[in-house]
Amino acid sequence: MDHLRVSEDIVPLSEFKARASEWLKKIAETGAPVVITQNGRAAAVLVSPGEFDAMTERARLFQAVAEGIADAQEGRLTEHESMVAEATSRYGPPDE
């Protein structure tokens, strides 16, 4: 994601509504998010669909890492050899 440019990427809701298609085109071209304000305060952040997908994928990765760390800290671990044996019994030996 490109960095937010305060002088260019913060827009009041009324201006966004009046020029929505132009703002959508800008987001698609630059990849930069746009902050939409209402009554002088940030009300929403608009990002491209691709950037939204990337953000949710990162969030899922961070969540999985946090869960893995918590499992390790609580001793919920499986030895490598037993995991290989279980996978081999379920799916057969790996192709080499």
A tleap script that builds the chain and sets N, CA, C and O, in Angstrom:
source leaprc.protein.ff14SB
mol = sequence {
  NMET ASP HIE LEU ARG VAL SER GLU ASP ILE
  VAL PRO LEU SER GLU PHE LYS ALA ARG ALA
  SER GLU TRP LEU LYS LYS ILE ALA GLU THR
  GLY ALA PRO VAL VAL ILE THR GLN ASN GLY
  ARG ALA ALA ALA VAL LEU VAL SER PRO GLY
  GLU PHE ASP ALA MET THR GLU ARG ALA ARG
  LEU PHE GLN ALA VAL ALA GLU GLY ILE ALA
  ASP ALA GLN GLU GLY ARG LEU THR GLU HIE
  GLU SER MET VAL ALA GLU ALA THR SER ARG
  TYR GLY PRO PRO ASP CGLU
}
set mol.1.N position { 0.847 -1.167 0.000 }
set mol.1.CA position { 0.000 0.000 0.000 }
set mol.1.C position { 0.893 1.231 0.000 }
set mol.1.O position { 1.861 1.314 0.755 }
set mol.2.N position { 0.554 2.176 -0.850 }
set mol.2.CA position { 1.266 3.444 -0.834 }
set mol.2.C position { 0.932 4.185 0.448 }
set mol.2.O position { -0.099 3.939 1.075 }
set mol.3.N position { 1.804 5.080 0.822 }
set mol.3.CA position { 1.595 5.847 2.041 }
set mol.3.C position { 0.531 6.909 1.824 }
set mol.3.O position { 0.368 7.443 0.727 }
set mol.4.N position { -0.169 7.189 2.871 }
set mol.4.CA position { -1.187 8.229 2.869 }
set mol.4.C position { -0.500 9.584 2.745 }
set mol.4.O position { 0.437 9.882 3.486 }
set mol.5.N position { -0.966 10.393 1.816 }
set mol.5.CA position { -0.470 11.755 1.655 }
set mol.5.C position { -1.551 12.690 2.196 }
set mol.5.O position { -2.601 12.873 1.580 }
set mol.6.N position { -1.273 13.275 3.358 }
set mol.6.CA position { -2.268 14.084 4.058 }
set mol.6.C position { -2.797 15.192 3.159 }
set mol.6.O position { -3.990 15.492 3.190 }
set mol.7.N position { -1.946 15.793 2.374 }
set mol.7.CA position { -2.385 16.913 1.534 }
set mol.7.C position { -3.250 16.470 0.360 }
set mol.7.O position { -3.933 17.295 -0.246 }
set mol.8.N position { -3.232 15.188 0.033 }
set mol.8.CA position { -3.951 14.719 -1.156 }
set mol.8.C position { -4.996 13.644 -0.876 }
set mol.8.O position { -5.926 13.478 -1.665 }
set mol.9.N position { -4.866 12.920 0.216 }
set mol.9.CA position { -5.669 11.711 0.407 }
set mol.9.C position { -6.655 11.782 1.562 }
set mol.9.O position { -7.130 10.751 2.038 }
set mol.10.N position { -6.963 12.980 2.011 }
set mol.10.CA position { -8.008 13.166 3.012 }
set mol.10.C position { -9.068 14.052 2.374 }
set mol.10.O position { -8.774 15.148 1.897 }
set mol.11.N position { -10.301 13.564 2.371 }
set mol.11.CA position { -11.359 14.255 1.639 }
set mol.11.C position { -12.639 14.286 2.469 }
set mol.11.O position { -13.008 13.284 3.082 }
set mol.12.N position { -13.317 15.434 2.490 }
set mol.12.CA position { -14.614 15.486 3.171 }
set mol.12.C position { -15.641 14.629 2.438 }
set mol.12.O position { -15.567 14.462 1.221 }
set mol.13.N position { -16.587 14.095 3.178 }
set mol.13.CA position { -17.610 13.228 2.604 }
set mol.13.C position { -18.344 13.913 1.452 }
set mol.13.O position { -18.605 13.279 0.430 }
set mol.14.N position { -18.677 15.182 1.598 }
set mol.14.CA position { -19.408 15.879 0.534 }
set mol.14.C position { -18.613 15.916 -0.759 }
set mol.14.O position { -19.176 15.728 -1.838 }
set mol.15.N position { -17.305 16.157 -0.665 }
set mol.15.CA position { -16.464 16.157 -1.867 }
set mol.15.C position { -16.345 14.750 -2.445 }
set mol.15.O position { -16.384 14.563 -3.661 }
set mol.16.N position { -16.199 13.758 -1.557 }
set mol.16.CA position { -16.108 12.383 -2.049 }
set mol.16.C position { -17.371 12.008 -2.814 }
set mol.16.O position { -17.292 11.431 -3.899 }
set mol.17.N position { -18.531 12.331 -2.260 }
set mol.17.CA position { -19.787 11.995 -2.939 }
set mol.17.C position { -19.885 12.687 -4.297 }
set mol.17.O position { -20.369 12.096 -5.262 }
set mol.18.N position { -19.432 13.923 -4.373 }
set mol.18.CA position { -19.525 14.676 -5.622 }
set mol.18.C position { -18.584 14.141 -6.694 }
set mol.18.O position { -18.860 14.272 -7.887 }
set mol.19.N position { -17.466 13.535 -6.270 }
set mol.19.CA position { -16.454 13.075 -7.231 }
set mol.19.C position { -16.054 11.625 -6.978 }
set mol.19.O position { -14.888 11.266 -7.141 }
set mol.20.N position { -17.007 10.796 -6.583 }
set mol.20.CA position { -16.715 9.416 -6.191 }
set mol.20.C position { -15.976 8.641 -7.266 }
set mol.20.O position { -15.003 7.950 -6.964 }
set mol.21.N position { -16.411 8.738 -8.508 }
set mol.21.CA position { -15.752 7.954 -9.568 }
set mol.21.C position { -14.299 8.383 -9.747 }
set mol.21.O position { -13.444 7.543 -10.029 }
set mol.22.N position { -14.002 9.673 -9.590 }
set mol.22.CA position { -12.623 10.140 -9.700 }
set mol.22.C position { -11.769 9.594 -8.555 }
set mol.22.O position { -10.627 9.187 -8.769 }
set mol.23.N position { -12.324 9.587 -7.337 }
set mol.23.CA position { -11.585 9.053 -6.197 }
set mol.23.C position { -11.338 7.558 -6.349 }
set mol.23.O position { -10.255 7.071 -6.026 }
set mol.24.N position { -12.334 6.832 -6.836 }
set mol.24.CA position { -12.151 5.389 -7.051 }
set mol.24.C position { -11.067 5.126 -8.090 }
set mol.24.O position { -10.260 4.209 -7.936 }
set mol.25.N position { -11.053 5.932 -9.146 }
set mol.25.CA position { -10.019 5.791 -10.171 }
set mol.25.C position { -8.644 6.069 -9.569 }
set mol.25.O position { -7.685 5.352 -9.853 }
set mol.26.N position { -8.545 7.110 -8.739 }
set mol.26.CA position { -7.265 7.448 -8.112 }
set mol.26.C position { -6.769 6.313 -7.217 }
set mol.26.O position { -5.585 5.975 -7.229 }
set mol.27.N position { -7.680 5.733 -6.446 }
set mol.27.CA position { -7.292 4.616 -5.574 }
set mol.27.C position { -6.784 3.444 -6.405 }
set mol.27.O position { -5.783 2.818 -6.056 }
set mol.28.N position { -7.473 3.148 -7.504 }
set mol.28.CA position { -7.049 2.047 -8.371 }
set mol.28.C position { -5.685 2.320 -8.986 }
set mol.28.O position { -4.876 1.402 -9.121 }
set mol.29.N position { -5.417 3.556 -9.357 }
set mol.29.CA position { -4.152 3.904 -10.012 }
set mol.29.C position { -2.987 3.991 -9.038 }
set mol.29.O position { -1.888 3.531 -9.348 }
set mol.30.N position { -3.209 4.573 -7.867 }
set mol.30.CA position { -2.098 4.825 -6.946 }
set mol.30.C position { -1.939 3.761 -5.869 }
set mol.30.O position { -0.840 3.563 -5.351 }
set mol.31.N position { -3.017 3.078 -5.531 }
set mol.31.CA position { -2.968 2.118 -4.432 }
set mol.31.C position { -2.993 2.777 -3.069 }
set mol.31.O position { -2.996 2.090 -2.048 }
set mol.32.N position { -3.012 4.103 -3.037 }
set mol.32.CA position { -3.021 4.818 -1.763 }
set mol.32.C position { -4.432 4.839 -1.180 }
set mol.32.O position { -5.405 4.981 -1.920 }
set mol.33.N position { -4.546 4.702 0.117 }
set mol.33.CA position { -5.867 4.783 0.750 }
set mol.33.C position { -6.361 6.223 0.768 }
set mol.33.O position { -5.571 7.159 0.641 }
set mol.34.N position { -7.647 6.393 0.925 }
set mol.34.CA position { -8.246 7.713 1.058 }
set mol.34.C position { -9.022 7.749 2.374 }
set mol.34.O position { -9.833 6.864 2.647 }
set mol.35.N position { -8.770 8.764 3.175 }
set mol.35.CA position { -9.503 8.964 4.421 }
set mol.35.C position { -10.664 9.899 4.110 }
set mol.35.O position { -10.470 10.995 3.584 }
set mol.36.N position { -11.867 9.456 4.441 }
set mol.36.CA position { -13.061 10.260 4.231 }
set mol.36.C position { -13.474 10.822 5.587 }
set mol.36.O position { -13.635 10.088 6.561 }
set mol.37.N position { -13.640 12.142 5.624 }
set mol.37.CA position { -14.003 12.786 6.886 }
set mol.37.C position { -15.469 13.193 6.892 }
set mol.37.O position { -16.075 13.423 5.845 }
set mol.38.N position { -16.012 13.276 8.076 }
set mol.38.CA position { -17.377 13.734 8.266 }
set mol.38.C position { -17.363 14.630 9.507 }
set mol.38.O position { -16.928 14.215 10.581 }
set mol.39.N position { -17.834 15.835 9.345 }
set mol.39.CA position { -17.796 16.814 10.431 }
set mol.39.C position { -16.373 17.015 10.961 }
set mol.39.O position { -16.161 17.171 12.164 }
set mol.40.N position { -15.415 17.010 10.051 }
set mol.40.CA position { -14.025 17.275 10.410 }
set mol.40.C position { -13.274 16.139 11.062 }
set mol.40.O position { -12.127 16.317 11.469 }
set mol.41.N position { -13.890 14.975 11.172 }
set mol.41.CA position { -13.229 13.823 11.806 }
set mol.41.C position { -13.202 12.651 10.838 }
set mol.41.O position { -14.084 12.512 9.991 }
set mol.42.N position { -12.198 11.822 10.969 }
set mol.42.CA position { -12.101 10.636 10.115 }
set mol.42.C position { -13.326 9.756 10.331 }
set mol.42.O position { -13.668 9.423 11.466 }
set mol.43.N position { -13.986 9.381 9.231 }
set mol.43.CA position { -15.183 8.542 9.304 }
set mol.43.C position { -14.973 7.199 8.628 }
set mol.43.O position { -15.619 6.215 8.986 }
set mol.44.N position { -14.073 7.150 7.652 }
set mol.44.CA position { -13.844 5.898 6.918 }
set mol.44.C position { -12.504 5.981 6.199 }
set mol.44.O position { -11.972 7.062 5.946 }
set mol.45.N position { -11.979 4.804 5.879 }
set mol.45.CA position { -10.782 4.712 5.048 }
set mol.45.C position { -11.140 3.809 3.885 }
set mol.45.O position { -11.597 2.681 4.075 }
set mol.46.N position { -10.930 4.308 2.690 }
set mol.46.CA position { -11.258 3.559 1.481 }
set mol.46.C position { -9.975 3.027 0.873 }
set mol.46.O position { -9.035 3.783 0.626 }
set mol.47.N position { -9.936 1.707 0.629 }
set mol.47.CA position { -8.768 1.070 0.011 }
set mol.47.C position { -9.229 0.260 -1.191 }
set mol.47.O position { -10.412 -0.055 -1.319 }
set mol.48.N position { -8.297 -0.075 -2.063 }
set mol.48.CA position { -8.622 -0.882 -3.236 }
set mol.48.C position { -8.959 -2.316 -2.801 }
set mol.48.O position { -8.544 -2.747 -1.726 }
set mol.49.N position { -9.705 -3.049 -3.627 }
set mol.49.CA position { -10.002 -4.443 -3.284 }
set mol.49.C position { -8.737 -5.286 -3.086 }
set mol.49.O position { -8.681 -6.130 -2.192 }
set mol.50.N position { -7.739 -5.054 -3.916 }
set mol.50.CA position { -6.493 -5.812 -3.773 }
set mol.50.C position { -5.801 -5.531 -2.454 }
set mol.50.O position { -5.273 -6.441 -1.815 }
set mol.51.N position { -5.803 -4.272 -2.050 }
set mol.51.CA position { -5.187 -3.915 -0.779 }
set mol.51.C position { -5.993 -4.478 0.388 }
set mol.51.O position { -5.417 -4.914 1.385 }
set mol.52.N position { -7.303 -4.471 0.272 }
set mol.52.CA position { -8.138 -5.059 1.315 }
set mol.52.C position { -7.817 -6.548 1.462 }
set mol.52.O position { -7.672 -7.043 2.580 }
set mol.53.N position { -7.705 -7.270 0.328 }
set mol.53.CA position { -7.355 -8.694 0.376 }
set mol.53.C position { -6.000 -8.899 1.042 }
set mol.53.O position { -5.848 -9.796 1.871 }
set mol.54.N position { -5.013 -8.075 0.685 }
set mol.54.CA position { -3.677 -8.202 1.274 }
set mol.54.C position { -3.720 -7.947 2.779 }
set mol.54.O position { -3.056 -8.642 3.548 }
set mol.55.N position { -4.502 -6.948 3.199 }
set mol.55.CA position { -4.613 -6.651 4.630 }
set mol.55.C position { -5.255 -7.808 5.386 }
set mol.55.O position { -4.800 -8.154 6.476 }
set mol.56.N position { -6.298 -8.410 4.834 }
set mol.56.CA position { -6.954 -9.511 5.540 }
set mol.56.C position { -6.066 -10.751 5.560 }
set mol.56.O position { -6.082 -11.504 6.534 }
set mol.57.N position { -5.290 -10.973 4.496 }
set mol.57.CA position { -4.356 -12.104 4.500 }
set mol.57.C position { -3.290 -11.904 5.572 }
set mol.57.O position { -2.948 -12.845 6.288 }
set mol.58.N position { -2.759 -10.679 5.688 }
set mol.58.CA position { -1.769 -10.402 6.738 }
set mol.58.C position { -2.380 -10.608 8.119 }
set mol.58.O position { -1.737 -11.170 9.006 }
set mol.59.N position { -3.605 -10.161 8.304 }
set mol.59.CA position { -4.264 -10.323 9.605 }
set mol.59.C position { -4.429 -11.798 9.946 }
set mol.59.O position { -4.222 -12.199 11.091 }
set mol.60.N position { -4.805 -12.617 8.947 }
set mol.60.CA position { -4.945 -14.063 9.201 }
set mol.60.C position { -3.594 -14.684 9.537 }
set mol.60.O position { -3.513 -15.546 10.411 }
set mol.61.N position { -2.537 -14.259 8.856 }
set mol.61.CA position { -1.201 -14.779 9.148 }
set mol.61.C position { -0.790 -14.409 10.571 }
set mol.61.O position { -0.308 -15.258 11.321 }
set mol.62.N position { -0.981 -13.140 10.944 }
set mol.62.CA position { -0.622 -12.711 12.300 }
set mol.62.C position { -1.413 -13.484 13.348 }
set mol.62.O position { -0.867 -13.848 14.390 }
set mol.63.N position { -2.688 -13.738 13.086 }
set mol.63.CA position { -3.515 -14.502 14.021 }
set mol.63.C position { -2.996 -15.929 14.156 }
set mol.63.O position { -2.922 -16.463 15.263 }
set mol.64.N position { -2.636 -16.548 13.029 }
set mol.64.CA position { -2.118 -17.918 13.066 }
set mol.64.C position { -0.795 -17.978 13.835 }
set mol.64.O position { -0.563 -18.916 14.597 }
set mol.65.N position { 0.061 -16.992 13.639 }
set mol.65.CA position { 1.332 -16.952 14.374 }
set mol.65.C position { 1.065 -16.782 15.864 }
set mol.65.O position { 1.688 -17.461 16.681 }
set mol.66.N position { 0.154 -15.891 16.228 }
set mol.66.CA position { -0.173 -15.682 17.641 }
set mol.66.C position { -0.724 -16.961 18.268 }
set mol.66.O position { -0.380 -17.299 19.401 }
set mol.67.N position { -1.575 -17.669 17.534 }
set mol.67.CA position { -2.108 -18.935 18.049 }
set mol.67.C position { -0.999 -19.966 18.207 }
set mol.67.O position { -0.983 -20.714 19.185 }
set mol.68.N position { -0.076 -20.012 17.258 }
set mol.68.CA position { 1.048 -20.943 17.359 }
set mol.68.C position { 1.936 -20.648 18.549 }
set mol.68.O position { 2.375 -21.564 19.245 }
set mol.69.N position { 2.203 -19.375 18.786 }
set mol.69.CA position { 3.009 -18.981 19.942 }
set mol.69.C position { 2.299 -19.362 21.237 }
set mol.69.O position { 2.920 -19.879 22.166 }
set mol.70.N position { 0.991 -19.100 21.291 }
set mol.70.CA position { 0.220 -19.461 22.489 }
set mol.70.C position { 0.250 -20.969 22.709 }
set mol.70.O position { 0.407 -21.420 23.843 }
set mol.71.N position { 0.102 -21.760 21.640 }
set mol.71.CA position { 0.172 -23.217 21.766 }
set mol.71.C position { 1.527 -23.649 22.301 }
set mol.71.O position { 1.606 -24.510 23.177 }
set mol.72.N position { 2.592 -23.057 21.777 }
set mol.72.CA position { 3.934 -23.420 22.233 }
set mol.72.C position { 4.126 -23.059 23.710 }
set mol.72.O position { 4.702 -23.831 24.475 }
set mol.73.N position { 3.641 -21.889 24.095 }
set mol.73.CA position { 3.783 -21.462 25.485 }
set mol.73.C position { 2.986 -22.348 26.441 }
set mol.73.O position { 3.366 -22.510 27.601 }
set mol.74.N position { 1.893 -22.914 25.964 }
set mol.74.CA position { 1.057 -23.781 26.798 }
set mol.74.C position { 1.465 -25.256 26.686 }
set mol.74.O position { 0.849 -26.122 27.308 }
set mol.75.N position { 2.498 -25.535 25.895 }
set mol.75.CA position { 2.984 -26.901 25.776 }
set mol.75.C position { 2.172 -27.770 24.831 }
set mol.75.O position { 2.318 -28.992 24.835 }
set mol.76.N position { 1.322 -27.159 24.025 }
set mol.76.CA position { 0.515 -27.929 23.061 }
set mol.76.C position { 1.326 -28.116 21.790 }
set mol.76.O position { 1.095 -27.448 20.782 }
set mol.77.N position { 2.277 -29.034 21.855 }
set mol.77.CA position { 3.198 -29.285 20.750 }
set mol.77.C position { 3.157 -30.750 20.348 }
set mol.77.O position { 2.796 -31.614 21.146 }
set mol.78.N position { 3.524 -31.014 19.126 }
set mol.78.CA position { 3.636 -32.384 18.628 }
set mol.78.C position { 5.053 -32.572 18.122 }
set mol.78.O position { 5.571 -31.735 17.383 }
set mol.79.N position { 5.678 -33.664 18.517 }
set mol.79.CA position { 7.035 -33.955 18.048 }
set mol.79.C position { 7.016 -34.183 16.541 }
set mol.79.O position { 6.070 -34.749 15.993 }
set mol.80.N position { 8.060 -33.739 15.898 }
set mol.80.CA position { 8.167 -33.834 14.437 }
set mol.80.C position { 7.980 -35.278 13.959 }
set mol.80.O position { 7.241 -35.527 13.006 }
set mol.81.N position { 8.641 -36.211 14.612 }
set mol.81.CA position { 8.586 -37.602 14.167 }
set mol.81.C position { 7.162 -38.159 14.230 }
set mol.81.O position { 6.743 -38.890 13.333 }
set mol.82.N position { 6.417 -37.815 15.287 }
set mol.82.CA position { 5.054 -38.343 15.383 }
set mol.82.C position { 4.139 -37.686 14.349 }
set mol.82.O position { 3.204 -38.318 13.858 }
set mol.83.N position { 4.403 -36.432 14.021 }
set mol.83.CA position { 3.603 -35.761 12.994 }
set mol.83.C position { 3.883 -36.370 11.617 }
set mol.83.O position { 2.958 -36.569 10.830 }
set mol.84.N position { 5.143 -36.666 11.326 }
set mol.84.CA position { 5.499 -37.306 10.055 }
set mol.84.C position { 4.857 -38.677 9.980 }
set mol.84.O position { 4.337 -39.055 8.930 }
set mol.85.N position { 4.883 -39.428 11.067 }
set mol.85.CA position { 4.281 -40.762 11.082 }
set mol.85.C position { 2.782 -40.675 10.853 }
set mol.85.O position { 2.230 -41.476 10.099 }
set mol.86.N position { 2.111 -39.720 11.486 }
set mol.86.CA position { 0.665 -39.572 11.298 }
set mol.86.C position { 0.336 -39.164 9.863 }
set mol.86.O position { -0.593 -39.704 9.263 }
set mol.87.N position { 1.086 -38.221 9.315 }
set mol.87.CA position { 0.836 -37.789 7.940 }
set mol.87.C position { 1.088 -38.931 6.958 }
set mol.87.O position { 0.341 -39.108 5.996 }
set mol.88.N position { 2.134 -39.698 7.206 }
set mol.88.CA position { 2.442 -40.830 6.328 }
set mol.88.C position { 1.351 -41.884 6.399 }
set mol.88.O position { 0.987 -42.464 5.376 }
set mol.89.N position { 0.818 -42.145 7.604 }
set mol.89.CA position { -0.240 -43.145 7.724 }
set mol.89.C position { -1.522 -42.675 7.038 }
set mol.89.O position { -2.266 -43.491 6.492 }
set mol.90.N position { -1.785 -41.371 7.061 }
set mol.90.CA position { -3.004 -40.851 6.414 }
set mol.90.C position { -2.867 -40.738 4.903 }
set mol.90.O position { -3.776 -41.093 4.153 }
set mol.91.N position { -1.689 -40.226 4.460 }
set mol.91.CA position { -1.553 -39.848 3.050 }
set mol.91.C position { -0.514 -40.639 2.285 }
set mol.91.O position { -0.331 -40.422 1.087 }
set mol.92.N position { 0.169 -41.554 2.955 }
set mol.92.CA position { 1.213 -42.326 2.300 }
set mol.92.C position { 2.535 -41.572 2.333 }
set mol.92.O position { 2.590 -40.405 2.722 }
set mol.93.N position { 3.600 -42.256 1.920 }
set mol.93.CA position { 4.927 -41.603 1.980 }
set mol.93.C position { 5.004 -40.447 0.977 }
set mol.93.O position { 4.306 -40.457 -0.036 }
set mol.94.N position { 5.850 -39.454 1.259 }
set mol.94.CA position { 5.991 -38.321 0.343 }
set mol.94.C position { 6.609 -38.756 -0.973 }
set mol.94.O position { 7.432 -39.671 -1.015 }
set mol.95.N position { 6.203 -38.091 -2.049 }
set mol.95.CA position { 6.818 -38.339 -3.356 }
set mol.95.C position { 8.207 -37.749 -3.363 }
set mol.95.O position { 8.422 -36.615 -2.935 }
set mol.96.N position { 9.130 -38.517 -3.844 }
set mol.96.CA position { 10.503 -38.014 -3.891 }
set mol.96.C position { 11.023 -38.067 -5.277 }
set mol.96.O position { 12.167 -37.685 -5.523 }
savepdb mol mol.pdb
quit
